[in-house]
Amino acid sequence: MRARLREWLSSLAWPEPDADDVVTAVSEACTNAVEHAYRTGNPGQVAVRCHCAEAGEGKRQVVVLVRDWGRWRPAPGNRGFRGHGLSMMRGCMQTVRFEHGDRGTVVTLASFAVPA
């Protein structure tokens, strides 16, 4: 996923430091889905959809949806050395939204705007 995402960002001539942030955030969202959404059952699917959107004033941004069909679980009280993924995603992206329910979770990530 990371290699394909980086290739797509490169095809858009996305600035390298900003591309690193997008790849890091999307990778973390996918990892969370793999590690947490299907923890009690059989492995499930994770879908990633990306598009480039106009952000106004001659800028653009990447919007990525990461979707699973598992179950949302709140973060444990004692995270130990782990559990910083949501903070990392929020630091790398302009907006991070979560929608979760009985049919899974959708994480919507929007990058910081870059010149068009």
C-alpha positions in Angstrom: 0.0 0.0 0.0 2.8 2.4 0.9 4.6 1.9 -2.3 1.5 2.3 -4.5 0.5 5.4 -2.5 3.9 6.9 -2.9 3.9 6.1 -6.6 0.5 7.8 -7.0 1.7 10.9 -5.1 4.8 11.0 -7.2 2.6 11.0 -10.4 0.9 14.1 -8.9 4.3 15.8 -8.3 3.4 16.0 -4.6 6.2 17.6 -2.6 8.4 15.0 -0.9 8.0 16.1 2.8 4.2 16.4 2.3 4.1 13.0 0.6 6.0 11.5 3.6 3.2 12.8 5.9 0.5 11.4 3.7 2.1 8.0 3.5 2.8 7.9 7.3 -0.8 8.9 8.2 -2.4 6.4 5.7 -0.1 3.6 6.8 -1.1 4.2 10.4 -4.8 4.2 9.6 -4.4 0.9 7.7 -2.3 -0.6 10.5 -5.0 0.3 13.0 -7.7 -1.4 10.9 -5.6 -4.5 10.5 -4.6 -4.7 14.2 -7.8 -3.6 15.8 -10.9 -3.9 13.6 -10.7 -7.7 13.2 -9.0 -8.6 16.4 -11.7 -11.1 17.6 -12.5 -12.9 14.3 -11.1 -13.8 10.9 -8.9 -11.4 9.0 -11.0 -8.9 7.1 -10.5 -6.4 4.3 -9.2 -2.8 4.4 -10.0 -0.5 1.4 -8.1 2.6 0.6 -9.4 5.2 -1.8 -7.6 8.4 -2.7 -8.3 11.5 -4.7 -6.7 14.9 -5.3 -9.1 17.8 -4.6 -8.9 21.6 -5.2 -8.2 23.4 -2.0 -8.8 27.0 -3.2 -6.3 29.8 -3.8 -4.3 27.8 -6.3 -3.8 24.9 -4.0 -4.7 21.2 -3.8 -4.9 18.5 -1.2 -5.1 14.7 -1.1 -8.1 13.1 0.5 -7.8 9.5 1.5 -10.5 7.2 2.9 -9.5 4.0 4.8 -12.4 1.7 5.4 -12.8 -1.6 7.3 -15.8 -3.7 8.1 -14.8 -4.7 11.6 -15.7 -3.4 15.0 -14.5 -0.1 16.6 -12.9 -0.4 20.0 -11.9 2.5 22.2 -8.2 2.8 23.0 -7.1 0.9 26.2 -6.4 3.0 29.3 -2.8 1.8 29.6 -1.3 2.2 26.1 2.3 1.4 27.1 4.8 2.4 24.4 2.1 2.1 21.7 -1.1 4.0 21.2 0.2 7.2 19.6 -1.2 6.5 16.1 -4.2 8.8 16.2 -2.0 11.7 17.4 0.5 10.9 14.6 -2.2 11.0 12.0 -3.5 14.3 13.3 0.0 15.8 13.2 0.6 14.7 9.6 -2.8 15.7 8.1 -4.9 18.8 8.1 -8.0 16.9 9.1 -8.7 13.4 10.4 -12.3 12.2 10.8 -13.6 8.9 12.1 -17.1 7.4 11.4 -17.8 4.1 13.0 -20.8 1.9 13.5 -22.1 -1.6 13.1 -20.8 -1.9 9.5 -17.2 -0.8 10.2 -15.1 2.3 10.3 -14.2 4.9 7.8 -11.2 7.2 8.4 -11.1 10.2 6.2 -7.7 11.9 6.0 -7.2 15.3 4.2 -3.6 16.5 3.7 -2.4 20.0 4.2 -2.8 22.0 1.0 0.1 22.3 -1.4 0.5 24.5 -4.6 -1.4 23.2 -7.6 
